[in-house]
Amino acid sequence: MERLSKGRANRRRGEIEAVIGGERRVLCLTLGGLAELETAFGSDSLHDLAARFSTGRLKAGDMIRIIGAGLRGGGNLLSDEDVGEMEIEGGLAGAARIVAELLLSAFGPQGGDGTGAAPSLSVAPQADGQTLGESLTPRP
């Protein structure tokens, strides 16, 4: 039986919450998770990884890998294969929201309000027309 992360997400640590497989879970892209994604996507650096994600064009398999890395970073013992079989609250749009929140917590602007909390996010274009890809700016 997989271990579930307990408690509430700590936004200051880049954690988010999502209902996956019928359970509320904590997800976080840790340094280990980012290294896992670098390897999976053949990226030479975090900058390259951020640039890849900033296109906003992700395949379903990409989303599974990102969500899987986030789940493992949040203490959930699940493989990518497990993640691919699980129901995500909100379906595809819910999965896209999870991916967007994870990527913004790792690569996006941090704590514009001074709290260090991850920004709130809508997967749809913002009022200024900006999309997820435009929100992710690779940091040197």
C-alpha positions as CSV (number, residue, x, y, z in Angstrom):
1,M,0.0,0.0,0.0
2,E,1.4,3.4,-0.9
3,R,2.2,5.9,1.8
4,L,0.1,9.1,1.6
5,S,1.5,12.4,2.5
6,K,-0.4,13.8,5.5
7,G,-1.2,17.4,6.5
8,R,-1.6,20.5,4.5
9,A,0.7,21.8,1.8
10,N,3.3,24.4,2.8
11,R,3.3,27.0,-0.1
12,R,6.6,28.4,1.2
13,R,8.3,25.1,0.4
14,G,6.7,25.0,-3.0
15,E,4.1,22.3,-2.0
16,I,0.7,22.1,-3.5
17,E,-2.4,19.9,-2.8
18,A,-4.5,18.0,-5.3
19,V,-7.0,15.2,-5.2
20,I,-5.5,12.2,-7.1
21,G,-6.7,8.7,-6.8
22,G,-9.6,9.9,-4.6
23,E,-7.1,11.1,-1.9
24,R,-6.0,14.7,-1.1
25,R,-2.2,14.6,-1.6
26,V,0.7,16.9,-1.2
27,L,3.0,17.4,-4.2
28,C,6.3,19.2,-4.4
29,L,9.1,19.4,-7.1
30,T,12.1,18.8,-4.9
31,L,15.7,19.1,-6.1
32,G,15.7,15.3,-6.6
33,G,12.4,15.5,-8.6
34,L,13.9,18.2,-10.8
35,A,17.0,16.0,-11.4
36,E,14.6,13.1,-12.3
37,L,12.9,15.4,-14.8
38,E,16.2,16.6,-16.2
39,T,17.1,13.0,-16.9
40,A,13.7,12.0,-18.2
41,F,13.6,15.0,-20.7
42,G,17.2,14.8,-21.6
43,S,17.9,18.3,-20.3
44,D,21.5,19.5,-19.6
45,S,20.5,21.9,-16.9
46,L,17.6,23.4,-14.9
47,H,17.7,26.3,-17.3
48,D,17.1,23.9,-20.3
49,L,14.4,22.2,-18.4
50,A,12.6,25.5,-17.7
51,A,13.0,26.5,-21.3
52,R,11.4,23.2,-22.4
53,F,8.4,23.7,-20.1
54,S,8.1,27.4,-21.1
55,T,6.8,26.4,-24.5
56,G,3.5,25.4,-22.8
57,R,3.3,22.4,-25.1
58,L,3.3,19.2,-23.0
59,K,2.3,15.7,-23.9
60,A,0.2,13.5,-21.6
61,G,3.4,11.5,-20.8
62,D,5.2,14.7,-19.8
63,M,2.3,15.6,-17.5
64,I,2.4,12.1,-15.9
65,R,6.2,12.5,-15.3
66,I,5.8,15.9,-13.7
67,I,2.9,14.9,-11.5
68,G,4.7,11.7,-10.5
69,A,7.9,13.6,-9.5
70,G,5.7,16.1,-7.6
71,L,3.9,13.2,-5.8
72,R,7.1,11.5,-4.8
73,G,8.5,14.9,-3.6
74,G,5.5,15.2,-1.4
75,G,6.1,11.8,0.2
76,N,3.8,9.6,-2.0
77,L,5.3,6.3,-3.0
78,L,3.9,6.1,-6.5
79,S,5.5,5.2,-9.9
80,D,4.7,7.1,-13.1
81,E,2.8,4.0,-14.2
82,D,0.7,4.3,-11.0
83,V,0.0,8.0,-11.7
84,G,-1.0,7.3,-15.3
85,E,-3.7,4.9,-14.0
86,M,-5.1,7.2,-11.3
87,E,-8.1,9.5,-11.6
88,I,-7.3,13.1,-11.1
89,E,-10.0,15.4,-9.8
90,G,-11.0,17.7,-12.7
91,G,-9.8,15.3,-15.4
92,L,-7.4,16.7,-18.0
93,A,-8.0,20.3,-16.9
94,G,-7.2,19.3,-13.3
95,A,-4.0,17.6,-14.4
96,A,-3.0,20.7,-16.3
97,R,-3.6,22.8,-13.3
98,I,-1.5,20.6,-11.1
99,V,1.4,20.7,-13.6
100,A,1.1,24.4,-14.0
101,E,1.2,25.0,-10.2
102,L,4.2,22.6,-9.8
103,L,6.2,24.3,-12.5
104,L,5.4,27.8,-11.3
105,S,6.4,26.8,-7.8
106,A,9.7,25.6,-9.1
107,F,10.5,28.1,-11.9
108,G,8.0,30.9,-11.7
109,P,8.1,34.2,-9.8
110,Q,8.3,33.5,-6.1
111,G,6.5,35.5,-3.5
112,G,5.6,38.7,-5.3
113,D,3.7,39.6,-2.2
114,G,6.7,39.1,0.0
115,T,5.5,35.8,1.6
116,G,7.5,33.4,-0.6
117,A,4.2,31.6,-1.4
118,A,3.7,30.2,-4.8
119,P,1.5,32.5,-7.0
120,S,-2.1,31.5,-7.6
121,L,-2.7,30.3,-11.1
122,S,-5.3,29.8,-13.7
123,V,-4.4,27.5,-16.6
124,A,-6.4,29.7,-19.0
125,P,-4.8,32.8,-20.4
126,Q,-4.8,35.7,-17.9
127,A,-6.5,39.1,-18.5
128,D,-3.2,40.3,-20.1
129,G,-3.3,37.3,-22.4
130,Q,-0.3,35.6,-20.7
131,T,-0.3,31.8,-20.6
132,L,1.6,29.3,-18.5
133,G,4.5,29.1,-21.0
134,E,4.9,32.9,-20.9
135,S,4.9,32.8,-17.0
136,L,7.8,30.4,-16.8
137,T,11.0,32.4,-17.3
138,P,14.2,30.4,-17.3
139,R,16.5,31.7,-14.7
140,P,20.2,31.8,-15.5
